[in-house]
Amino acid sequence: MGRVCEQLAPFKPKMSLKEIAEKYGTNIETIYRIDKGKTWAGVTGRKKLPEYDKLSHRKVCALKRALSRSFLSEKKLAENYNIKYSTLCDIRDGKTWEDA
């Protein structure tokens, strides 16, 4: 796997992720995760993507109360709940978690 990390950057412009996976005998999902910084970020030097919390019914109910009562901005609320701003907007607009 270390060889894949070392070789990913030079091949990126020239080869598809599928071609890199085939060359190194691994699957495309592994190469994709390396490319996006989800794994091996320390080796590749790529910025690791943030990991967000999984929402529960209880957290969504608390978030909805906070949306209606809080003086914090929606972006700050999303940060405090460790969720994407777009997720907060979907909850606010009733696109997701409408039952909470």
N, C-alpha and C positions, 0 to 999 in steps of 0.2 A: 504494500500500500504506500510506503514511503516513496517508492519510485514514481507512483502516479502523481503524488503531490509535487515532486520535483519537476516533473515533465508537463504538468497541466498548463502552466503559464505560457511556455513557448509554443505549445500546440494549439492553444485556444483560438488564435485567429485563423489557423490553417486547417484544423480538424474539427469535426462535429463532436459533441459529447459522446455520441454513440460510437464514433470511430475510436476515440480515446479509450472508452470502456472495452471495446473489442481488442484493442492493441495490448492492454494490460490485464485482460482476462477477468474483468470485474463487470458489474452491471451499471447501466446508465444512471440509475438512482444514486449510486455511490459517487459517481463523477459529478452529478448535478449538485449533491449536497456539499462536496468539496468546493465546487465552483462558486456556490452561493454563500460560502463561509459558515455553513451549518455544522460541518465537521472539519477537522484538521486546520482550523483557522490559524493556529499558532505556527504551523509548518508553512502554510501557503502565504501567510502575511495578509490574508483577506480579513476584513472586518467581520466579526461574528455577528450574525443577525440576532436581534433581541428575541427573547423567549417570553411569551405572554402567558398569564395565568389562565387556567381553564375556569370558565364561569359556572357557578352553581345557581340553582333557583334562588337560594337565600341571598347570594351576592347581587344577583340582578335586581331583586326586590329592593335591597339597600341602595343600589345604584340609582334606581328609579326615584326613590325618595330623595336621594341626594341631588338629583337633577332638578327636582321641583323646589328644593329648599336651600340649596347651597349657594353661597356667594362666589364660589370658585368657578373659573371658566370650565367649559366642557373639556377642553384639552387637558387642563390640570386634573380634572376628575378622572379622565381616561388614564393619565399617568399614575394617579394615586391608586387606581384599581388594577394597574398593570395590564391594561388592554389597549388595543388599537383605537385611535380616535374614530375610525370608520365603524368599528364594532359598537362603540357608544352611540354613534349617530343612528345605526340600524336599530338599536334598542329603543332609543328616543322616538324614532319615527314609526315604531311598531312593525318593522320588517322582520325582526327576530325577537324571540322571547316575549311574544304578545300575551302569553298566558301568565306571565310573572307579575 
